[in-house]
Amino acid sequence: MGRFVARRLLQMIPVFIGTTLLIFLMVYSLPGDPIKALFGSKAADPATVERLRHEYGLDKPLLQQYWNYLTGLLQGDFGKSFTGRPVADLMKDAFPVTIRLALLAFGIEVVVGVALGLLTGLKRGKLIDQIVLILTLIVVSIPVFVIGFLTQFTLGMKWKMITPTVQDSMDIGQLAVPATVLAALSLAYVTRLTRTTIGENLRADYMRTAIAKGLPKRRVVGVHLLRNSLIPVVTFLGTDLGVLMGGAIVTEGIFNVQGVGNTLFRAIQTSEGPTVVGIVSVLVIVYLVSSLVVDLLYAVLDPRIRYA
């Protein structure tokens, strides 16, 4: 196991470098001058522009800029935004909010999605199964921003059950509705995926053997059926945590949550290259770590899996 983890960690290095290099080149090769954009409609003094370009290293070749960014990253320096504030400070304010939102959404989709998938898998073809299938199909068919606006309008503006926008981004209670909206699409996928794997494993030989042995139904379902059925679900959930953090842009914008999504959106609007690259670099790390955790969970769910 230790050798496998060490090998995977080493494999993450070229993946991280390749991904961040691609993002870096995409961001910094965009047309336009971000330094001149700081002055808005005002005429920029050429000497000031050149001084700022030199200060931020924008007068160097792209590959050299990336190398400087990478070496600074190894020392914990994510660079400095064009407003003069360190990118690390911006992320320090934004990431705790998005992590709370993403973890809450993740918990909702795991608990509700797996429970609904198990229920519909065991009740395959029954009325509850058909209702859940129709509801999840509707959720999958509607874009997240539409679900968000409908939720905000219905619960916040029409029925006055919630505040239309989040006032305190660190309050779990206020994040509950945005988290539910953020989790809606993934919850539908988890439900349908769990239902499918439950239905397949119900017909497996080991299930018939467990039932023939006279094992209690709770043990048959909880240990034999659910444990084996969760392997593909865990694969989806492992990568979905990163998706939730990256996909929070729309949800945070609708509910005015001051997290990574809002920060990233404003950075893209103002051509804040250092902020965009810094946030994306952290999200890449989240994806890589999630992928490693998923691989390790396989061995927990299925004892037959061994890592050399």
N, C-alpha and C positions, 0 to 999 in steps of 0.2 A: 504493500500500500504506500509506504513512504517513498519508494522508488518511483511509483506511478505519479504521485503528487509532485515530486521534484521534476520529473520529465514534463508534466503538464505546465508547471510554472515556467520552465525554460522555453516551452513552445509559445507561451503567451508573449514573450519578448518581441519576436519578429512580427507577430500579429498586431501588437500594440503599435510598433514603429510604423508598419505599413499602413495601418488605419489612420493614425494621427497624421502621417505624412500626406496621405490622400486628402484628408480634411483641410490640412494646412494649405496645400497647393490650391484647393478649390476656393478657399476663403480669400487668400491673398492674391490670387490671380484674377479676381473679379475686376471688371472695368470700373474706372473712377478712382479718385484719390481720397481716401478716408480723412487725411489731414485737412484738405481743403473743405471737406464736408463739415468739419467742426466749426467753420466760420459762417456756415449757412449762406445767406444771400449777400453777405458782406464781402468786399474785396479783400483777399488775403495777401498780406505782405510776403513777397517771395522769400525774403531772408528768414522770416519767422517760420514759413512752411518748411524750408530746408533744414532749419534747426530742429524742428519737431520730427521731421522724417529721420534725421540722424539720431535723435534721442531715442526713438522707438525702433531703430535699426531697419527702417523701411528703404533706406538707400543702398542696402546690400542685396546680393542675389538671393533668390527665394530659398535655395538649398542651404545657403549659409544662415539665413534667418531661421530656418527650421532647426539647424544644428544648434544655434544659440538657444532656441526655445527648449530643445531636448536636454541640453546640458543644464539649463536653469531648472528644468523640471526635476532632474535628479537631485537637486538641492532643495526641492520644495517650493521653487519660485515659478508661479504660473504667469509671470509677466505683469505688466501694468496697463490698465485700460487707458483710453485716450483722454479720459477725464482726470487722470493722474492717480486714481485709486487702484491699489493692487487688486488683481483679479481674484486672488485667494480670499480677500476680505469680502468681495461681492458674493463669492460662492459660499463663504462661511455664513452669510445672512440668508441665502436662498436655499441651499441644500437641506438644512434641517426641516424647512417647511415642506418641500417636495418629498423628502423621505417619509415624513409623517403621512402625507397624503397618499403616497404610493403604497406604503405598508398597510394602511387602512383599507385601501382598495384591494390590495393583494389578499388580505384576510377575508374580505367580503367574498371575493371570487372563489377562494379555496373552500371556505365553509359552506356557502350557499351553493356554489357550482357542483362540488363533489356530492353534497347531500341530495340535490335535485337529480344529479346523474345517477346516483345509486338508487333513488326512489323510482325513477322512470325506467331504469334498467331492470329492476325487479318486477315492475308493473308494466312490462312491455306490452303494447297493444291496448292497454286499458285507457279509460277516459283521462286520468291524470297525465298519462304519457303523451296523449295527443295534445292536451292543453299546453304542457310545457314545451313540446316541440314547436307548436305554433308561436308561442311567445318568444322563444329563443330565435326563431326564424325572423320574426319581426324586428327584434333587437339587432340582429346581424345585418338586416337590410337597411337600417336607418343610420346615417352618419352620426358620429359622436356629438358634433357641434349642434345637430338638430335636437338630439336627446337633451343636451345641456340647456339649450334655449327653451325648449318645451317645459323642462323641469323648473327652470328659473321663473318662467312666466306663470305656470300653473300654481306651484307651491309658494313662490315668493311674492308675485305681484297680484295674482287673482285670489288665492285662498289665504294669503298672509300667514302661512304656516311656518315659513322660514324667512330670514332676511335674504333679499335677492342677491346680495354680494357678501362675501366673507369680510367681517370687520377685524377679526383677530386671527391671523393666519396660523397661529400656534395652538388655537383652541380645537381640540379633537371634536367637540360637539358641532362646531361650525363647519368642520371639514367633512362631516359625515355625508352630506348630500353631494358635494363635489366628488368625494371618493366613490360613492355609489355610481355616479354618472361615468367616472373614469373606468370603473370596473365592469360596466354593463356589457361591453362587447366581449371582453375576455371571459366573463362569467358565462355568457351564452356558449362560447366555444368549449369551456371546461365542462359544462353540463352535457353538451352533445357528445364530447369525446368520452367522458366517463360512462355515459349511457351505452355507447357503442362497445367499449371494452368490457363492460359488465355483461352485456348481452352475449358477446363472443365467449367469455370465460365461463358463463353459466352452462354452456354446452360442452365444456372441456372434460376429458376423462378424469382428471384429478378431482373435479367437483362431484362427479357421480360416485367416485370412490369414497370421498369424504362423507357424502350423504349415506352411502351403503354401510359405512362403519357405525352409523348412528350418532355422529357428532352433533352437539347442539346447533341449532340454526344460527345463533349469534356467532358461534365460533367459525362455522362454515363461511358465513358472509364476511365477518370482520377480519379473519386471519387468512383464509384461503382465497376467497373471491376478491375482496377489496384490495388486499395487498398486491396481488398479481395484476389487478386491473389498473393500479395507480402508476405503473411504470411509464406508459406513454403520456399520462397526465402530468407527471412530474417533469418530463422533458419539456412540455409546453410551458408549465409554470416557471421553470428555471430561467428561461429566456424572457418570460413575460414581465418579470420585475423590472428589467432594464427598459422594456417597451413602455411600461407604465410611467417610469420616470421621464423618459424622452417624449412620450405622447401626452404629457400633462400640459403642453403648451396651450392647446385649445381649451381644456377644462379650466386651467388657471386664468386664462383670459376672460372666459365667460363669467366666472364667479369672483374675479378680482383677487385671486390668491397670489400673494407676493412670493412666488417660489422660483425654481429654476426655469420653468416654462416662460414666465413673464420676463425674467432677466434675459433669457436667450432670445426671445422675440424682439425686445428692445435693442439688444446688441446687433441683431441682424438688420434692423431698420436703420440704425445709425452707423453701420459698417464697422462695428467694434470687433475687429478681427481677434485681438488677444482674448477677449471675453468668450467669444464663440468657440475658439479652439480650446480654451481652458475647460469650459463646461463639457464639451464633447469628449475631451480626453478622460475626464472622470467617468462619463457615461460608458466609454469603451471599457474601462476597468471594471465597472459594475457588470457589464455583459460577460467579460472573461471570467470573473470570480463566480458569477451565477452558473456559468457553464461547468466549471470545475465542481461546484457543490452538487449539481445535478448528477454528474458522473459518480460521485461518491455515494449519493443516495441510492443509486441502482443496487449497490451491494447490500444496503440496509433492507431494501424491499425484496430483493431476490438473493438469498444466501448462496445460490449456485454461481453467482458472478464473482470472479476473483480477479484482482488486478496485480499484475506482475511488476 
